[in-house]
């Protein structure tokens, strides 16, 4: 790869393709929402609170495919692994797709 091509790839990734930036934004927001729910659950947040309820519902919807993928005896491990896997996948896949778009 020539120095010009490397510099162009770096500048494109930073300034970026607008669709790539949107994908990263959505993927990061999804991962952040799931991580927020994990944090609220570990801190034993009040489930009756409307913000906590909203975050829980959104995280359930986003991580519905991964939550019961593995089962553990301890509830905290179940929450961290079940929701954490979804957050990791959203972050990695979103950034990978955005990176591919940015290189075009």
Buried (B, 14 or more C-beta within 10 A) or exposed (E): EEEEEEEEBEEBBEEBBEEBBBBBEEBBBBBEBBBBBBEBBEEEBEEEEEEBEEBBEBBEEBBEEBBEEEEEEEEEEBBBBBBBBBBBBBBEEBBEBBBEBBEE
